[in-house]
Amino acid sequence: MTMQRVTYRTLLLGLLLVGCARAASTPEAPSAGGEEARFSYDDLMAALEAGGATVEPTGELEQAFFSVNGRTVRIDDADVQVFEYADESSRLAESSLIAPDGGSIGTTMVTWVDQPTFWAKGRLIVLYIGREAAGIEKLSGLLGDPITTPWPTP
């Protein structure tokens, strides 16, 4: 095989791999608007309470990897972090930086004490650290599928 053919095939393979990688990591698109795009902290709290959850705001926090401060909430027996943005586009800009396993957010590598599960809906990024199935299911029922994948069971 000639050197030119090898170079051509290598270049073609490289372009194919880059295209596949981009297709696999395409960020979510903003919703068309309406209620879903405006989904807020107050909407989440009201929906949880309407669903029978015990909801107790417990404070505020700052995470270096997000541009907004968050609120901590105890939902039944789970501690959850909720980050509310001014609009869905601002939230989308940051939620798109969360790695599928939650191990990095943008250029920040994060070491979690347990499995991080992130959701993104409307103006919110919601984070639960743990593996309690009931809590994950409850939040998924309100927020949709998590944007991170579960860790393998040890």
PASEBA-1860 file (N, C-alpha, C; in nm, 3 decimals):
! residues 154
1> MTMQRVTY> 0.084/-0.117/0.000/0.000/0.000/0.000/0.089/0.124/0.000 ~ 0.049/0.224/-0.076/0.131/0.344/-0.084/0.111/0.430/0.040 ~ 0.208/0.512/0.064/0.204/0.602/0.180/0.086/0.698/0.168 ~ 0.055/0.740/0.046/-0.057/0.832/0.025/-0.189/0.764/0.062 ~ -0.206/0.638/0.029/-0.327/0.564/0.063/-0.340/0.546/0.214 ~ -0.231/0.514/0.280/-0.232/0.498/0.426/-0.271/0.630/0.492 ~ -0.215/0.739/0.446/-0.247/0.871/0.501/-0.394/0.904/0.479 ~ -0.442/0.877/0.358/-0.582/0.904/0.326/-0.675/0.823/0.415
9> RTLLLGLL> -0.649/0.694/0.433/-0.734/0.608/0.515/-0.729/0.650/0.662 ~ -0.612/0.687/0.709/-0.598/0.732/0.848/-0.679/0.860/0.870 ~ -0.670/0.953/0.776/-0.745/1.077/0.785/-0.895/1.050/0.782 ~ -0.939/0.962/0.694/-1.080/0.928/0.684/-1.132/0.863/0.812 ~ -1.054/0.772/0.869/-1.091/0.707/0.994/-1.101/0.809/1.107 ~ -1.005/0.901/1.113/-1.007/1.005/1.216/-1.130/1.092/1.207 ~ -1.168/1.133/1.085/-1.288/1.214/1.067/-1.414/1.138/1.107 ~ -1.417/1.011/1.074/-1.531/0.927/1.112/-1.544/0.919/1.264
17> LVGCARAA> -1.433/0.899/1.334/-1.436/0.889/1.480/-1.479/1.020/1.545 ~ -1.431/1.132/1.492/-1.470/1.263/1.546/-1.620/1.284/1.526 ~ -1.671/1.249/1.410/-1.814/1.263/1.383/-1.898/1.179/1.477 ~ -1.855/1.055/1.502/-1.927/0.968/1.594/-1.925/1.024/1.736 ~ -1.811/1.074/1.778/-1.799/1.129/1.913/-1.889/1.250/1.930 ~ -1.895/1.336/1.830/-1.982/1.453/1.840/-2.128/1.413/1.843 ~ -2.166/1.316/1.761/-2.306/1.271/1.760/-2.345/1.212/1.893 ~ -2.253/1.141/1.959/-2.283/1.077/2.088/-2.294/1.178/2.200
25> STPEAPSA> -2.230/1.294/2.186/-2.230/1.391/2.296/-2.308/1.517/2.262 ~ -2.401/1.509/2.168/-2.481/1.625/2.132/-2.560/1.673/2.253 ~ -2.544/1.799/2.293/-2.615/1.848/2.410/-2.765/1.859/2.383 ~ -2.842/1.858/2.492/-2.986/1.870/2.475/-3.020/2.006/2.417 ~ -3.125/2.011/2.342/-3.170/2.137/2.283/-3.268/2.204/2.379 ~ -3.273/2.337/2.377/-3.372/2.404/2.461/-3.512/2.360/2.421 ~ -3.602/2.357/2.518/-3.740/2.321/2.486/-3.805/2.434/2.407 ~ -3.918/2.406/2.350/-3.986/2.504/2.266/-4.043/2.619/2.347
33> GGEEARFS> -4.036/2.612/2.477/-4.089/2.718/2.562/-4.202/2.664/2.647 ~ -4.284/2.753/2.697/-4.398/2.711/2.778/-4.358/2.674/2.919 ~ -4.447/2.595/2.982/-4.428/2.556/3.122/-4.295/2.487/3.146 ~ -4.259/2.393/3.059/-4.135/2.316/3.078/-4.013/2.406/3.084 ~ -4.006/2.507/2.999/-3.890/2.596/2.994/-3.881/2.684/3.119 ~ -3.993/2.709/3.183/-3.994/2.797/3.301/-3.992/2.719/3.431 ~ -3.988/2.586/3.426/-3.993/2.503/3.547/-3.891/2.555/3.648 ~ -3.939/2.589/3.768/-3.857/2.658/3.868/-3.850/2.581/4.000
41> YDDLMAAL> -3.774/2.637/4.093/-3.762/2.582/4.228/-3.901/2.571/4.293 ~ -3.980/2.678/4.283/-4.114/2.676/4.343/-4.202/2.567/4.280 ~ -4.189/2.550/4.148/-4.267/2.445/4.080/-4.226/2.307/4.131 ~ -4.096/2.286/4.149/-4.046/2.157/4.198/-4.098/2.130/4.339 ~ -4.088/2.229/4.427/-4.134/2.211/4.565/-4.283/2.181/4.570 ~ -4.362/2.255/4.490/-4.508/2.233/4.488/-4.541/2.094/4.435 ~ -4.471/2.050/4.331/-4.498/1.918/4.273/-4.460/1.807/4.371 ~ -4.350/1.824/4.442/-4.309/1.724/4.541/-4.413/1.714/4.653
49> EAGGATVE> -4.455/1.827/4.705/-4.555/1.828/4.812/-4.688/1.771/4.764 ~ -4.729/1.805/4.641/-4.853/1.752/4.585/-4.845/1.600/4.568 ~ -4.723/1.549/4.547/-4.703/1.405/4.533/-4.688/1.334/4.666 ~ -4.702/1.406/4.778/-4.697/1.344/4.909/-4.561/1.341/4.975 ~ -4.461/1.405/4.915/-4.327/1.406/4.975/-4.321/1.506/5.090 ~ -4.238/1.475/5.187/-4.207/1.569/5.294/-4.091/1.653/5.244 ~ -4.109/1.784/5.236/-4.010/1.874/5.177/-3.970/1.978/5.281 ~ -3.840/1.987/5.306/-3.790/2.084/5.404/-3.666/2.155/5.350
57> PTGELEQA> -3.677/2.286/5.314/-3.558/2.360/5.274/-3.461/2.364/5.392 ~ -3.332/2.338/5.366/-3.236/2.330/5.476/-3.122/2.430/5.466 ~ -3.112/2.505/5.357/-3.007/2.604/5.349/-2.967/2.638/5.207 ~ -2.853/2.703/5.196/-2.799/2.742/5.067/-2.657/2.690/5.057 ~ -2.609/2.677/4.934/-2.471/2.634/4.914/-2.416/2.692/4.786 ~ -2.285/2.687/4.777/-2.214/2.733/4.659/-2.130/2.617/4.608 ~ -2.140/2.588/4.480/-2.056/2.487/4.416/-1.969/2.559/4.314 ~ -1.838/2.535/4.318/-1.745/2.606/4.230/-1.773/2.582/4.083
65> FFSVNGRT> -1.837/2.470/4.050/-1.857/2.436/3.909/-1.986/2.494/3.851 ~ -2.070/2.562/3.930/-2.190/2.627/3.878/-2.183/2.777/3.906 ~ -2.241/2.856/3.817/-2.234/3.002/3.830/-2.340/3.059/3.924 ~ -2.436/2.977/3.965/-2.540/3.023/4.058/-2.527/2.948/4.190 ~ -2.570/3.011/4.298/-2.575/2.941/4.426/-2.694/2.846/4.425 ~ -2.685/2.743/4.505/-2.792/2.645/4.512/-2.863/2.648/4.645 ~ -2.967/2.570/4.654/-3.041/2.552/4.778/-3.038/2.404/4.812 ~ -3.027/2.375/4.940/-3.035/2.237/4.984/-3.175/2.212/5.037
73> VRIDDADV> -3.225/2.094/5.004/-3.361/2.057/5.041/-3.359/1.913/5.088 ~ -3.428/1.886/5.197/-3.445/1.748/5.244/-3.580/1.702/5.191 ~ -3.575/1.602/5.102/-3.697/1.547/5.043/-3.712/1.407/5.099 ~ -3.814/1.388/5.184/-3.829/1.266/5.262/-3.698/1.247/5.339 ~ -3.619/1.146/5.309/-3.494/1.127/5.383/-3.371/1.155/5.299 ~ -3.386/1.224/5.186/-3.274/1.249/5.095/-3.239/1.396/5.092 ~ -3.110/1.425/5.095/-3.061/1.562/5.079/-3.036/1.588/4.931 ~ -3.095/1.695/4.880/-3.090/1.727/4.738/-3.043/1.871/4.723
81> QVFEYADE> -2.965/1.896/4.617/-2.919/2.031/4.585/-2.994/2.078/4.460 ~ -3.046/2.201/4.466/-3.123/2.256/4.355/-3.059/2.389/4.314 ~ -3.025/2.400/4.184/-2.964/2.520/4.129/-3.061/2.580/4.029 ~ -3.101/2.707/4.053/-3.199/2.772/3.967/-3.132/2.885/3.889 ~ -3.154/2.883/3.758/-3.096/2.982/3.667/-3.202/3.082/3.624 ~ -3.158/3.193/3.571/-3.250/3.298/3.528/-3.343/3.251/3.416 ~ -3.291/3.163/3.331/-3.372/3.111/3.221/-3.316/2.975/3.177 ~ -3.390/2.908/3.091/-3.351/2.775/3.046/-3.218/2.776/2.969
89> SSRLAESS> -3.194/2.880/2.889/-3.068/2.884/2.812/-2.946/2.893/2.903 ~ -2.956/2.970/3.010/-2.844/2.979/3.105/-2.820/2.844/3.172 ~ -2.930/2.778/3.210/-2.917/2.645/3.270/-2.856/2.547/3.172 ~ -2.901/2.551/3.049/-2.853/2.460/2.946/-2.703/2.476/2.923 ~ -2.654/2.600/2.927/-2.511/2.625/2.908/-2.428/2.551/3.012 ~ -2.478/2.538/3.133/-2.402/2.470/3.238/-2.435/2.321/3.247 ~ -2.560/2.283/3.229/-2.592/2.140/3.238/-2.526/2.062/3.125 ~ -2.498/2.127/3.013/-2.431/2.058/2.902/-2.285/2.026/2.933
97> LIAPDGGS> -2.230/2.084/3.039/-2.091/2.059/3.079/-2.076/1.940/3.174 ~ -2.187/1.885/3.220/-2.183/1.774/3.315/-2.152/1.645/3.239 ~ -2.044/1.577/3.278/-2.006/1.451/3.213/-2.112/1.345/3.241 ~ -2.128/1.248/3.150/-2.230/1.145/3.168/-2.222/1.070/3.301 ~ -2.103/1.054/3.357/-2.090/0.986/3.486/-2.086/1.084/3.603 ~ -2.096/1.214/3.575/-2.093/1.316/3.679/-1.955/1.341/3.738 ~ -1.853/1.277/3.682/-1.717/1.288/3.736/-1.647/1.418/3.706 ~ -1.700/1.493/3.611/-1.645/1.625/3.582/-1.758/1.715/3.536
105> IGTTMVTW> -1.737/1.844/3.562/-1.830/1.946/3.518/-1.743/2.055/3.458 ~ -1.747/2.063/3.325/-1.654/2.152/3.256/-1.513/2.102/3.280 ~ -1.426/2.189/3.329/-1.287/2.151/3.356/-1.264/2.108/3.501 ~ -1.370/2.104/3.580/-1.358/2.066/3.721/-1.383/1.916/3.739 ~ -1.284/1.845/3.791/-1.299/1.704/3.825/-1.357/1.698/3.966 ~ -1.457/1.611/3.985/-1.524/1.603/4.114/-1.513/1.461/4.169 ~ -1.480/1.450/4.296/-1.477/1.321/4.364/-1.597/1.319/4.458 ~ -1.693/1.234/4.428/-1.815/1.226/4.506/-1.805/1.118/4.612
113> VDQPTFWA> -1.876/1.133/4.723/-1.878/1.031/4.828/-1.967/0.914/4.789 ~ -2.055/0.935/4.693/-2.144/0.831/4.642/-2.186/0.873/4.502 ~ -2.273/0.797/4.442/-2.318/0.822/4.305/-2.389/0.956/4.292 ~ -2.344/1.043/4.199/-2.417/1.167/4.173/-2.522/1.142/4.065 ~ -2.642/1.191/4.088/-2.745/1.185/3.985/-2.790/1.328/3.961 ~ -2.776/1.372/3.836/-2.814/1.507/3.796/-2.937/1.502/3.705 ~ -3.026/1.598/3.724/-3.138/1.620/3.634/-3.131/1.765/3.589 ~ -3.185/1.791/3.470/-3.194/1.927/3.419/-3.333/1.944/3.357
121> KGRLIVLY> -3.404/2.044/3.406/-3.537/2.071/3.352/-3.567/2.219/3.368 ~ -3.614/2.280/3.263/-3.649/2.422/3.270/-3.531/2.504/3.316 ~ -3.546/2.573/3.426/-3.441/2.659/3.481/-3.357/2.589/3.586 ~ -3.379/2.458/3.608/-3.317/2.387/3.721/-3.213/2.283/3.682 ~ -3.110/2.275/3.763/-3.023/2.157/3.772/-3.043/2.104/3.912 ~ -3.074/1.976/3.923/-3.099/1.912/4.052/-2.996/1.801/4.069 ~ -2.937/1.793/4.188/-2.834/1.694/4.219/-2.871/1.617/4.345 ~ -2.870/1.485/4.332/-2.886/1.396/4.447/-2.764/1.308/4.451
129> IGREAAGI> -2.700/1.297/4.567/-2.582/1.212/4.583/-2.624/1.094/4.669 ~ -2.628/0.978/4.607/-2.671/0.857/4.677/-2.730/0.758/4.578 ~ -2.777/0.646/4.632/-2.830/0.540/4.546/-2.970/0.495/4.586 ~ -3.036/0.571/4.668/-3.170/0.533/4.713/-3.267/0.537/4.596 ~ -3.313/0.420/4.555/-3.397/0.408/4.436/-3.526/0.489/4.446 ~ -3.589/0.490/4.563/-3.716/0.562/4.578/-3.699/0.711/4.551 ~ -3.592/0.770/4.603/-3.567/0.913/4.581/-3.537/0.943/4.436 ~ -3.457/0.858/4.373/-3.423/0.877/4.232/-3.548/0.864/4.146
137> EKLSGLLG> -3.631/0.767/4.176/-3.756/0.748/4.099/-3.850/0.867/4.117 ~ -3.861/0.917/4.241/-3.950/1.030/4.268/-3.905/1.152/4.188 ~ -3.774/1.181/4.192/-3.723/1.297/4.119/-3.733/1.276/3.968 ~ -3.707/1.155/3.922/-3.719/1.126/3.778/-3.863/1.142/3.730 ~ -3.958/1.107/3.816/-4.098/1.123/3.780/-4.137/1.268/3.756 ~ -4.070/1.359/3.826/-4.099/1.502/3.811/-4.009/1.573/3.711 ~ -3.883/1.526/3.702/-3.783/1.597/3.623/-3.745/1.526/3.493 ~ -3.794/1.405/3.473/-3.755/1.328/3.356/-3.631/1.244/3.385
145> DPITTPWP> -3.578/1.181/3.284/-3.461/1.096/3.301/-3.341/1.179/3.346 ~ -3.258/1.122/3.435/-3.136/1.194/3.475/-3.045/1.217/3.355 ~ -2.962/1.321/3.363/-2.865/1.347/3.256/-2.734/1.275/3.283 ~ -2.723/1.208/3.397/-2.606/1.125/3.428/-2.650/0.980/3.436 ~ -2.555/0.891/3.413/-2.585/0.746/3.417/-2.545/0.690/3.553 ~ -2.618/0.590/3.601/-2.584/0.532/3.731/-2.449/0.463/3.728 ~ -2.383/0.465/3.841/-2.257/0.391/3.856/-2.289/0.242/3.863 ~ -2.192/0.159/3.828/-2.213/0.015/3.845/-2.230/-0.018/3.993
153> TP> -2.312/-0.117/4.021/-2.332/-0.161/4.159/-2.207/-0.234/4.206 ~ -2.156/-0.198/4.325/-2.032/-0.262/4.374/-2.053/-0.408/4.406
END
